[in-house]
Amino acid sequence: MNSTGKQEEHQDTEDTMHDAEAAEDVNVGRAFKVSATIISCSIVLIAGVVYFFQQNAKPPETVVTPLELPTVRDQESIVIPQLPFTDITLSAGIDFLHENGATGEKLLPESMGSGCAFFDCDNDGDQDILLINSTTWQSEKQASDSSKTMKLYLNDGSGRYQDETKQRGLDVILYGMGVACGDYDNDGYTDLFISALGTNRLFHNVKGVFEEVSSTSGVAGEKNAWSTGCGWFDYDNDGLLDLFVCNYLGWTREFDVAQNFQLTGGERAYGRPQVFKGAFSYLYHNEGNGKFRDVSATSGIQITNPATDKPMGKSLGVTFDDYDNDGQLDIFVSNDTVRNFLFRNKGDGTFEETGVIAGVAYDSAGNARGAMGLDSSHFRNNEEIGIAIGNFANEMTALYVSSNEDLQFNDEAISSGLGPLTRLELTFGLFFFDCDLDGRLDLFTANGHLEEDINKVQASQFYEQQPQLFWNSGPDSTMEFIQVPPEKTGTDFAKAIVGRGAAYADIDADGDLDILISTTGRTPRLLQNDQLSDNHWVKFKLIGKQSNRDAIGATITLQTKQQTQFRRVMPTRSYLSQVELPVTFGLGQETIISQLTIKWPSGKLTQLENIKPDRLYTIKEEESDLGK
């Protein structure tokens, strides 16, 4: 076959193949159409069946669940009583002006003083006032200005005062900080220890006139130390008062001036304690005959930083209580920007620091706070002990609460209502006291900032700050501590002040407790308590025999039909300050005291029954008292 024939044959073959493929495509298309039609019909059929059964199916039974509303809690009907205070500072004869030496250099000690005290200087039965002073920095001005001394004001019995500083031997110039009142030689007269920047001073009370015995007694301390909070207590129950003295920082004027502390706009500011070294506190054992032995190094109260082996403490406040109920007074120390110390008395002359284990060293987040003053009490009228600590601005006041058996504390500041109301304030002095004599301990705080110009950089902060009074509404209330508003306290109380130390006493013998607030660089404020309740009260002044004469450390348990109250004789409270020795119980409307039990530091017991209210009782420790 020629080539033309082959080409035609080949062409016929391709045409045949194309026709076959076309026929196959047609068959596939027909099959697809048939399949699609079948699928469509099936879907329609299934949908019809489903629809049919749905239309004929019985509808599900509807179950109705009744709506249960939460139980509405009845609102507590709490009425804060009228608790007015009147500023009687000038009318009472108090004309003191604190000198801190501030001239613009912004040296840190200028911002930290000063303390105050109520005590009976001359044993006439009423409460006198001591106001601690600092002084100028220039020695030539110190020598020429005798007004820059502490001031002693004697009470005439009605709450009016006369300046007798010079007549009583206390016109001494020093850069003073705090005070501790106690009869260290048991002669019946209250002696004075003054903490200072530099050498500390001890004044022996000789029938109402003071003689300085600092160097011969052994408690003067180091010349370059900065001592702050201090207090008398008998840690070994030998009948002689021992002395604890806080030391704040390893401070020198040269180091302070060399630091570039600034607040705003290049202005110099007071230094932060974090940049200064810590310091060891002092513990002095009373040897008798007016002599003391420094047992600081051997007693366990010198705590070092484990990272540097240097002194850790930056101590400002101190108080004493028996936190584990073993009959021995323990020591609580509040520290500024480092952890607080709780020294458990081991009963052999030594102490064990247990602050971290006990839960009082830090805040709930594990941070150290700027702790200032503090107080300790049975504020719930039960076995629980509460420790309140004033802290720096933007840090809540702490309220550590524990039973006195297990030394485990929880900070209940928020749950009690105290915390949120104290966050903004910078709190120095504070104490528990029964303001309205209703049988529940209230809480007072003295507030004030360090920096005069703090408002320039923090809109919520002010140099002068209002004091605060928190009324105790009871542990069963939603908010246990309620801040008393100015319309209840009066404008004299609510007036802002640069508060530091604070103390209480019944200065006019009317049963309720009046307040003294000290300042830095300003005048103090004496507030007379004019609370309007008709509540009853009773007071006790204890005189020890086997125990120390002031009975410091004794506990008093008072029972009435409605409740049992607990108090400890302890003047060392607040910040750099001392409260009166007599112990006040508010009784509310009760007039029958069924039983009074005194446990003396010696371990002896005194029990009395059917005591009448509205009077002061002086009770002496006798040989015939019940044994230990």
C-alpha positions as CSV (number, residue, x, y, z in Angstrom):
1,M,0.0,0.0,0.0
2,N,1.3,3.4,-1.0
3,S,1.8,6.1,1.4
4,T,-1.5,7.8,0.5
5,G,-3.4,4.7,1.4
6,K,-1.6,4.4,4.7
7,Q,-2.5,8.0,5.6
8,E,-6.2,7.4,4.7
9,E,-6.2,4.2,6.8
10,H,-4.6,6.0,9.7
11,Q,-7.1,8.8,9.4
12,D,-10.0,6.3,9.4
13,T,-8.6,4.7,12.5
14,E,-8.4,8.0,14.4
15,D,-12.0,8.9,13.3
16,T,-13.2,5.5,14.6
17,M,-11.5,6.1,17.9
18,H,-12.9,9.6,18.2
19,D,-16.4,8.2,17.5
20,A,-15.9,5.5,20.1
21,E,-14.7,8.1,22.7
22,A,-17.6,10.3,21.9
23,A,-20.0,7.5,22.3
24,E,-18.4,6.6,25.6
25,D,-18.7,10.2,26.8
26,V,-22.4,10.2,25.9
27,N,-22.9,7.0,27.9
28,V,-21.0,8.4,30.9
29,G,-23.1,11.5,30.7
30,R,-26.3,9.6,30.5
31,A,-25.2,7.4,33.5
32,F,-24.3,10.5,35.5
33,K,-27.7,12.1,34.8
34,V,-29.4,8.9,35.8
35,S,-27.4,8.6,39.0
36,A,-28.0,12.3,39.9
37,T,-31.7,11.8,39.3
38,I,-31.7,8.7,41.5
39,I,-29.8,10.5,44.3
40,S,-32.1,13.5,44.1
41,C,-35.1,11.3,44.3
42,S,-33.6,9.5,47.2
43,I,-32.9,12.7,49.1
44,V,-36.4,14.0,48.5
45,L,-37.8,10.6,49.6
46,I,-35.8,10.6,52.8
47,A,-36.6,14.2,53.6
48,G,-40.3,13.3,53.1
49,V,-40.1,10.4,55.4
50,V,-38.3,12.4,58.1
51,Y,-40.8,15.2,57.8
52,F,-43.6,12.7,58.0
53,F,-42.4,11.2,61.2
54,Q,-41.5,14.5,62.7
55,Q,-45.0,15.8,62.1
56,N,-46.5,12.7,63.7
57,A,-44.0,12.4,66.6
58,K,-45.1,13.3,70.1
59,P,-43.5,16.6,71.2
60,P,-41.0,16.2,74.2
61,E,-42.4,17.0,77.6
62,T,-41.4,20.4,78.9
63,V,-39.8,20.4,82.4
64,V,-40.0,23.7,84.3
65,T,-37.4,24.2,87.0
66,P,-38.4,26.8,89.6
67,L,-35.8,29.7,89.9
68,E,-34.2,29.7,93.3
69,L,-33.0,33.2,94.3
70,P,-30.1,33.5,96.7
71,T,-30.9,34.3,100.3
72,V,-30.6,38.0,100.9
73,R,-28.4,38.6,104.0
74,D,-29.9,41.0,106.5
75,Q,-28.0,44.2,106.6
76,E,-26.4,44.7,110.0
77,S,-27.7,47.6,112.0
78,I,-24.5,49.1,113.3
79,V,-24.6,52.5,114.8
80,I,-21.2,54.1,115.4
81,P,-21.4,56.1,118.7
82,Q,-20.6,59.7,119.0
83,L,-16.9,59.9,119.9
84,P,-15.9,63.5,120.0
85,F,-12.5,64.8,121.0
86,T,-11.5,68.3,121.9
87,D,-8.0,69.8,121.3
88,I,-7.0,71.2,124.6
89,T,-3.3,71.5,123.9
90,L,-2.9,75.2,124.6
91,S,-5.7,75.5,127.2
92,A,-4.1,72.7,129.1
93,G,-0.7,74.5,129.2
94,I,1.2,72.6,126.6
95,D,3.3,75.0,124.6
96,F,5.9,72.7,123.2
97,L,7.4,73.0,119.8
98,H,9.5,70.1,118.5
99,E,12.9,71.0,117.0
100,N,14.2,68.5,114.5
101,G,17.1,70.7,113.1
102,A,15.8,70.8,109.6
103,T,17.2,73.6,107.5
104,G,17.0,72.1,104.0
105,E,19.8,69.5,104.1
106,K,17.2,66.8,104.4
107,L,19.1,64.6,106.9
108,L,17.1,61.4,107.6
109,P,16.9,61.7,111.4
110,E,14.9,65.0,111.0
111,S,11.9,63.0,109.7
112,M,11.7,60.2,112.3
113,G,11.2,61.8,115.7
114,S,9.7,62.1,118.2
115,G,8.1,60.2,121.1
116,C,6.0,61.1,124.1
117,A,4.9,59.6,127.4
118,F,2.2,59.6,130.1
119,F,3.6,58.7,133.5
120,D,3.3,59.7,137.1
121,C,6.5,61.6,137.8
122,D,5.8,62.6,141.4
123,N,3.5,59.8,142.7
124,D,0.5,62.2,143.2
125,G,-1.8,59.8,141.3
126,D,-2.3,61.7,138.1
127,Q,-0.7,61.4,134.7
128,D,2.1,63.8,133.7
129,I,3.4,64.3,130.2
130,L,6.9,64.0,128.7
131,L,7.6,65.3,125.2
132,I,10.9,64.2,123.6
133,N,12.9,66.8,121.7
134,S,15.7,66.7,119.2
135,T,17.8,69.8,118.5
136,T,19.7,71.8,115.9
137,W,22.7,70.3,114.2
138,Q,25.1,73.1,115.1
139,S,26.7,72.6,118.6
140,E,27.2,76.3,119.2
141,K,23.4,76.9,118.8
142,Q,22.7,74.0,121.0
143,A,24.7,75.5,123.8
144,S,23.1,78.9,123.6
145,D,19.4,77.8,123.2
146,S,18.2,76.0,126.3
147,S,14.6,75.8,124.9
148,K,15.7,72.9,122.7
149,T,15.2,70.3,125.4
150,M,12.6,67.7,126.2
151,K,9.7,69.1,128.2
152,L,8.1,67.7,131.4
153,Y,4.6,68.9,132.2
154,L,3.1,68.1,135.6
155,N,-0.6,67.5,135.9
156,D,-2.6,69.4,138.5
157,G,-5.1,66.6,138.8
158,S,-7.7,68.1,136.4
159,G,-5.9,67.7,133.1
160,R,-4.1,71.1,133.3
161,Y,-0.3,71.2,133.1
162,Q,2.7,73.2,134.3
163,D,6.1,73.1,132.7
164,E,8.6,71.9,135.3
165,T,11.4,70.6,133.1
166,K,14.2,72.6,134.7
167,Q,13.0,72.2,138.2
168,R,12.9,68.4,137.7
169,G,16.4,68.1,136.2
170,L,15.4,67.3,132.6
171,D,16.6,70.5,130.8
172,V,19.2,68.4,128.9
173,I,20.0,69.0,125.2
174,L,20.3,65.9,123.0
175,Y,19.0,64.7,119.7
176,G,16.3,62.6,121.4
177,M,14.0,60.1,119.8
178,G,12.0,57.9,122.2
179,V,11.3,57.2,125.9
180,A,10.8,54.3,128.2
181,C,9.3,54.7,131.7
182,G,9.9,52.2,134.5
183,D,11.0,51.9,138.1
184,Y,14.2,49.9,137.5
185,D,15.4,50.0,141.1
186,N,11.9,49.4,142.7
187,D,12.1,52.5,144.9
188,G,8.6,53.5,144.1
189,Y,9.4,56.3,141.6
190,T,9.3,56.0,137.8
191,D,12.7,56.4,136.0
192,L,13.2,57.5,132.4
193,F,15.4,56.2,129.6
194,I,15.7,58.5,126.6
195,S,16.9,57.0,123.3
196,A,18.8,59.3,121.0
197,L,20.9,59.8,117.9
198,G,24.2,59.4,119.8
199,T,24.6,58.6,123.5
200,N,21.4,57.4,125.2
201,R,20.4,58.8,128.6
202,L,19.1,57.2,131.8
203,F,17.5,59.5,134.4
204,H,17.1,58.1,138.0
205,N,13.9,59.5,139.6
206,V,14.8,60.7,143.2
207,K,11.5,61.6,144.7
208,G,10.4,63.5,141.7
209,V,13.7,65.0,140.6
210,F,15.8,63.3,138.0
211,E,19.6,62.6,138.1
212,E,21.4,61.4,135.0
213,V,23.1,58.1,135.5
214,S,23.8,57.1,131.9
215,S,27.5,56.4,132.1
216,T,27.5,54.7,135.5
217,S,24.5,52.5,134.8
218,G,26.0,50.9,131.6
219,V,23.1,51.7,129.2
220,A,24.5,54.8,127.4
221,G,25.2,52.7,124.2
222,E,27.6,53.7,121.5
223,K,28.3,57.3,120.6
224,N,27.6,56.8,116.9
225,A,24.4,54.7,117.3
226,W,20.9,55.8,116.4
227,S,18.5,54.4,119.0
228,T,14.7,54.5,118.6
229,G,12.0,52.4,120.2
230,C,12.8,51.3,123.8
231,G,11.0,49.7,126.7
232,W,11.3,48.1,130.2
233,F,10.3,44.5,130.8
234,D,11.4,41.7,133.1
235,Y,12.4,38.9,130.8
236,D,13.7,36.5,133.5
237,N,11.0,37.3,136.1
238,D,13.6,38.1,138.8
239,G,11.7,41.2,140.0
240,L,14.1,43.7,138.2
241,L,13.2,45.5,135.0
242,D,15.5,44.8,132.1
243,L,15.8,47.2,129.1
244,F,15.5,46.6,125.3
245,V,16.6,49.4,122.9
246,C,16.0,49.4,119.2
247,N,18.7,50.7,116.9
248,Y,17.6,52.0,113.5
249,L,20.4,52.4,110.9
250,G,24.2,52.7,110.6
251,W,23.9,56.4,109.9
252,T,26.4,59.2,109.6
253,R,25.8,62.8,108.5
254,E,28.6,62.5,105.9
255,F,27.2,59.5,104.2
256,D,23.7,61.0,104.2
257,V,24.9,64.3,102.6
258,A,26.9,62.4,100.0
259,Q,23.9,60.5,98.6
260,N,21.9,62.0,95.7
261,F,18.4,61.6,97.1
262,Q,15.9,63.5,95.0
263,L,12.2,63.9,95.1
264,T,11.3,66.0,92.0
265,G,12.9,68.7,89.8
266,G,16.3,68.1,91.3
267,E,15.1,68.9,94.9
268,R,16.8,67.0,97.6
269,A,14.8,64.3,99.4
270,Y,15.1,62.3,102.6
271,G,17.1,59.1,102.0
272,R,15.6,55.7,101.7
273,P,16.6,53.3,104.5
274,Q,17.5,50.6,102.0
275,V,20.8,52.5,101.2
276,F,21.9,52.5,104.8
277,K,23.4,49.7,106.8
278,G,21.4,47.8,109.4
279,A,22.2,47.9,113.1
280,F,22.0,45.6,116.1
281,S,19.7,46.4,119.0
282,Y,20.6,46.4,122.7
283,L,19.4,44.2,125.5
284,Y,20.5,45.1,129.0
285,H,20.1,42.8,132.0
286,N,19.3,44.5,135.3
287,E,22.0,43.4,137.8
288,G,20.6,45.4,140.7
289,N,22.1,48.4,142.5
290,G,21.6,50.6,139.4
291,K,23.9,48.5,137.2
292,F,23.1,46.8,133.9
293,R,24.9,44.2,131.8
294,D,24.9,44.3,128.0
295,V,23.7,40.8,127.0
296,S,22.9,41.7,123.4
297,A,25.5,39.4,121.8
298,T,24.8,36.4,123.9
299,S,21.0,36.6,124.2
300,G,20.2,35.8,120.6
301,I,18.7,39.2,119.6
302,Q,21.5,40.2,117.2
303,I,20.2,39.0,113.8
304,T,22.5,39.1,110.7
305,N,21.7,39.1,107.0
306,P,22.7,35.6,105.8
307,A,23.9,37.0,102.5
308,T,26.3,39.5,104.1
309,D,26.7,38.5,107.7
310,K,26.0,42.1,108.6
311,P,23.4,43.4,111.0
312,M,19.9,43.0,109.4
313,G,17.7,45.0,111.7
314,K,16.4,48.5,111.0
315,S,14.3,48.6,114.1
316,L,11.9,51.3,115.1
317,G,9.1,49.8,117.3
318,V,9.1,47.4,120.1
319,T,6.5,45.8,122.5
320,F,6.4,42.8,124.8
321,D,3.8,40.1,125.2
322,D,3.7,36.4,126.0
323,Y,2.8,35.1,122.6
324,D,3.2,31.4,123.4
325,N,1.6,31.6,126.9
326,D,4.6,30.1,128.7
327,G,4.8,32.7,131.4
328,Q,7.8,34.5,129.8
329,L,7.6,37.8,128.0
330,D,8.6,37.7,124.3
331,I,9.8,40.6,122.2
332,F,8.3,41.9,119.0
333,V,10.3,44.4,116.9
334,S,9.0,46.2,113.8
335,N,11.7,46.8,111.1
336,D,11.7,49.4,108.3
337,T,12.1,47.7,104.9
338,V,13.4,44.4,106.3
339,R,11.5,41.6,108.0
340,N,10.0,42.0,111.5
341,F,11.5,40.1,114.4
342,L,9.6,38.0,116.9
343,F,12.0,36.9,119.7
344,R,10.6,33.9,121.6
345,N,11.8,33.8,125.2
346,K,13.3,30.4,125.8
347,G,13.3,30.9,129.6
348,D,17.1,30.5,130.0
349,G,18.1,34.1,129.4
350,T,18.2,33.7,125.6
351,F,15.8,34.3,122.7
352,E,15.0,32.5,119.5
353,E,14.0,34.7,116.5
354,T,10.8,33.1,115.0
355,G,9.3,35.8,112.9
356,V,9.3,34.0,109.6
357,I,8.0,30.7,111.0
358,A,5.3,32.6,112.9
359,G,4.1,34.4,109.8
360,V,4.8,38.0,111.1
361,A,8.0,38.8,109.2
362,Y,6.5,39.8,105.9
363,D,3.2,40.8,104.3
364,S,1.0,38.1,102.6
365,A,3.0,38.4,99.4
366,G,6.3,37.8,101.1
367,N,7.5,41.4,101.0
368,A,9.0,43.3,103.9
369,R,7.2,46.5,104.7
370,G,8.2,49.9,106.1
371,A,7.1,49.1,109.6
372,M,7.0,51.8,112.3
373,G,5.0,51.6,115.5
374,L,3.0,48.6,116.9
375,D,0.8,47.3,119.6
376,S,-0.3,43.9,120.9
377,S,-3.6,42.9,122.6
378,H,-6.5,40.5,123.1
379,F,-8.7,42.8,121.0
380,R,-11.4,40.1,120.6
381,N,-11.7,39.3,124.3
382,N,-10.5,35.7,123.8
383,E,-7.3,33.8,123.7
384,E,-6.2,35.2,120.4
385,I,-3.5,37.9,120.4
386,G,-3.5,40.6,117.7
387,I,-0.4,42.6,116.7
388,A,-1.1,45.8,114.8
389,I,1.7,47.4,112.9
390,G,1.7,50.8,111.2
391,N,3.4,50.8,107.8
392,F,4.6,53.2,105.2
393,A,2.4,55.0,102.7
394,N,0.6,52.7,100.2
395,E,1.1,49.8,102.6
396,M,-1.8,48.6,104.8
397,T,-1.6,48.6,108.5
398,A,-0.9,44.9,109.5
399,L,-3.1,43.0,111.9
400,Y,-1.5,39.6,112.7
401,V,-3.8,37.4,114.7
402,S,-2.9,34.1,116.5
403,S,-3.9,32.0,119.4
404,N,-1.2,32.4,122.0
405,E,-0.3,28.7,122.0
406,D,1.0,27.8,118.5
407,L,2.9,31.0,117.5
408,Q,1.2,30.9,114.1
409,F,-0.2,34.2,112.9
410,N,-2.4,35.3,109.9
411,D,-2.7,38.9,108.7
412,E,-6.4,39.7,109.1
413,A,-6.1,43.4,108.1
414,I,-8.3,43.0,105.1
415,S,-10.9,40.6,106.5
416,S,-11.3,42.8,109.6
417,G,-11.9,45.9,107.5
418,L,-8.8,47.7,108.8
419,G,-6.5,47.2,105.8
420,P,-8.2,49.0,102.9
421,L,-8.9,52.0,105.1
422,T,-5.2,52.4,106.1
423,R,-3.5,51.8,102.7
424,L,-2.9,55.5,101.8
425,E,-1.7,56.7,105.2
426,L,1.9,56.6,106.5
427,T,1.3,55.4,110.0
428,F,3.8,55.8,112.9
429,G,2.1,55.6,116.3
430,L,-0.8,53.3,117.0
431,F,-2.4,51.6,119.9
432,F,-5.4,49.6,121.1
433,F,-7.7,51.2,123.7
434,D,-11.3,51.2,124.6
435,C,-12.4,54.6,123.4
436,D,-16.0,54.4,124.4
437,L,-15.7,52.0,127.3
438,D,-18.0,49.4,125.7
439,G,-15.7,46.5,126.6
440,R,-14.1,46.2,123.1
441,L,-10.7,47.5,122.2
442,D,-10.7,50.1,119.4
443,L,-7.6,51.2,117.4
444,F,-6.0,54.6,117.0
445,T,-3.4,55.5,114.4
446,A,-1.2,58.7,114.2
447,N,-0.3,59.5,110.6
448,G,2.1,61.8,108.7
449,H,4.5,61.7,105.8
450,L,8.3,62.2,105.7
451,E,8.4,64.7,102.8
452,E,6.8,68.1,102.9
453,D,6.5,68.2,99.1
454,I,5.2,64.6,98.6
455,N,2.0,65.9,97.0
456,K,4.0,67.2,94.1
457,V,4.9,63.7,93.0
458,Q,2.0,61.7,94.5
459,A,-1.4,63.2,94.3
460,S,-2.9,60.9,96.9
461,Q,-0.2,61.8,99.5
462,F,0.1,64.7,101.9
463,Y,2.7,65.7,104.5
464,E,0.1,66.4,107.1
465,Q,-2.4,63.5,107.5
466,Q,-5.5,63.0,109.6
467,P,-5.3,60.6,112.5
468,Q,-7.7,57.7,112.3
469,L,-9.9,56.0,114.9
470,F,-11.3,52.6,114.2
471,W,-14.3,51.5,116.3
472,N,-14.4,47.8,117.2
473,S,-17.9,46.6,116.3
474,G,-17.1,43.0,117.4
475,P,-15.8,39.8,115.7
476,D,-19.2,38.8,114.5
477,S,-19.7,41.9,112.4
478,T,-19.1,41.9,108.6
479,M,-16.5,44.7,109.2
480,E,-14.9,44.4,112.5
481,F,-13.0,47.7,112.6
482,I,-15.0,50.7,111.3
483,Q,-13.4,54.0,110.7
484,V,-15.1,56.7,112.8
485,P,-16.0,59.6,110.4
486,P,-15.2,63.3,111.3
487,E,-18.8,64.0,112.1
488,K,-18.5,61.5,114.9
489,T,-15.0,62.5,116.2
490,G,-15.3,66.3,115.7
491,T,-13.1,68.6,113.6
492,D,-10.4,68.8,116.3
493,F,-9.6,65.1,116.0
494,A,-9.8,65.1,112.2
495,K,-7.4,67.9,111.7
496,A,-4.3,66.8,109.7
497,I,-1.0,66.6,111.6
498,V,2.5,65.3,110.9
499,G,2.0,62.5,113.5
500,R,4.7,60.4,115.0
501,G,4.4,59.1,118.5
502,A,1.1,58.6,120.3
503,A,0.0,57.7,123.9
504,Y,-3.1,57.5,126.0
505,A,-4.1,58.2,129.6
506,D,-7.0,59.4,131.7
507,I,-5.7,62.9,132.3
508,D,-8.8,64.2,134.0
509,A,-9.9,61.2,136.1
510,D,-13.3,60.9,134.3
511,G,-12.8,57.2,133.3
512,D,-12.2,57.5,129.6
513,L,-8.9,57.7,127.8
514,D,-7.4,60.8,126.3
515,I,-4.8,61.0,123.5
516,L,-1.5,62.7,123.1
517,I,0.1,62.9,119.6
518,S,3.7,64.0,119.0
519,T,5.1,65.4,115.8
520,T,8.3,66.2,114.0
521,G,9.1,69.9,113.7
522,R,5.6,70.9,114.8
523,T,3.5,71.2,118.0
524,P,1.9,68.2,119.7
525,R,-1.8,67.7,120.1
526,L,-3.6,66.8,123.4
527,L,-7.1,65.5,122.7
528,Q,-9.6,65.3,125.5
529,N,-12.0,62.4,125.1
530,D,-15.6,63.7,125.3
531,Q,-17.4,60.5,124.4
532,L,-21.1,60.7,125.1
533,S,-21.9,57.2,126.3
534,D,-22.9,56.4,129.9
535,N,-20.8,53.3,129.9
536,H,-19.2,52.1,133.1
537,W,-15.5,51.5,133.7
538,V,-13.0,50.3,136.2
539,K,-9.2,50.9,136.5
540,F,-6.4,49.0,138.3
541,K,-3.0,50.1,139.4
542,L,-0.8,47.2,140.4
543,I,2.2,47.4,142.8
544,G,4.5,44.4,142.7
545,K,6.5,43.0,145.6
546,Q,8.1,39.7,144.5
547,S,7.5,41.0,140.9
548,N,8.9,44.3,139.7
549,R,7.2,47.2,141.5
550,D,5.4,48.5,138.3
551,A,4.1,45.0,137.7
552,I,5.0,45.3,134.1
553,G,4.1,42.1,132.4
554,A,1.2,41.2,134.7
555,T,-2.1,40.0,133.2
556,I,-5.5,41.0,134.4
557,T,-8.6,39.0,133.6
558,L,-11.9,40.6,134.3
559,Q,-15.2,38.6,134.2
560,T,-18.7,40.0,134.0
561,K,-22.0,38.4,133.1
562,Q,-21.6,39.2,129.4
563,Q,-17.9,38.7,128.7
564,T,-14.4,38.1,129.8
565,Q,-11.7,40.7,129.1
566,F,-7.9,40.3,129.1
567,R,-5.3,43.1,129.6
568,R,-1.5,43.2,130.1
569,V,0.3,45.8,132.1
570,M,2.5,47.2,129.4
571,P,3.4,50.9,128.9
572,T,5.6,50.2,125.9
573,R,3.3,50.6,122.9
574,S,2.9,52.7,119.8
575,Y,6.0,54.5,118.3
576,L,8.8,55.8,120.6
577,S,6.2,56.3,123.3
578,Q,4.7,55.1,126.6
579,V,1.1,54.9,127.8
580,E,-0.1,55.2,131.4
581,L,0.5,52.2,133.8
582,P,-3.0,51.9,135.2
583,V,-5.1,49.5,133.2
584,T,-8.6,50.5,132.1
585,F,-11.5,48.2,131.4
586,G,-14.7,49.4,129.7
587,L,-17.8,47.7,131.1
588,G,-20.6,49.0,128.9
589,Q,-23.8,48.9,130.8
590,E,-22.7,46.2,133.2
591,T,-22.2,47.2,136.9
592,I,-21.2,43.8,138.4
593,I,-17.7,42.5,138.1
594,S,-18.0,38.8,139.1
595,Q,-14.3,38.1,139.3
596,L,-10.9,39.6,138.8
597,T,-7.8,37.5,138.4
598,I,-4.3,39.0,138.4
599,K,-1.3,36.9,137.3
600,W,1.8,38.6,138.5
601,P,5.2,38.3,136.8
602,S,6.3,36.3,139.8
603,G,3.7,33.7,138.9
604,K,1.5,34.4,141.9
605,L,-2.3,34.9,141.5
606,T,-4.6,37.4,143.1
607,Q,-8.4,36.8,142.8
608,L,-11.0,39.3,143.8
609,E,-14.8,39.2,143.5
610,N,-17.8,41.6,143.4
611,I,-15.8,44.7,142.5
612,K,-17.7,48.0,142.1
613,P,-17.3,49.9,138.9
614,D,-16.4,53.5,138.1
615,R,-13.3,53.8,140.3
616,L,-9.6,53.2,140.4
617,Y,-8.2,50.3,142.6
618,T,-4.7,50.0,143.7
619,I,-3.8,46.4,144.3
620,K,-0.6,45.2,145.9
621,E,1.0,41.8,145.4
622,E,1.0,40.1,148.8
623,E,2.8,37.1,150.2
624,S,-0.6,35.6,150.9
625,D,-1.5,35.5,147.2
626,L,-2.1,32.2,145.6
627,G,1.0,30.3,144.5
628,K,2.1,29.6,141.0
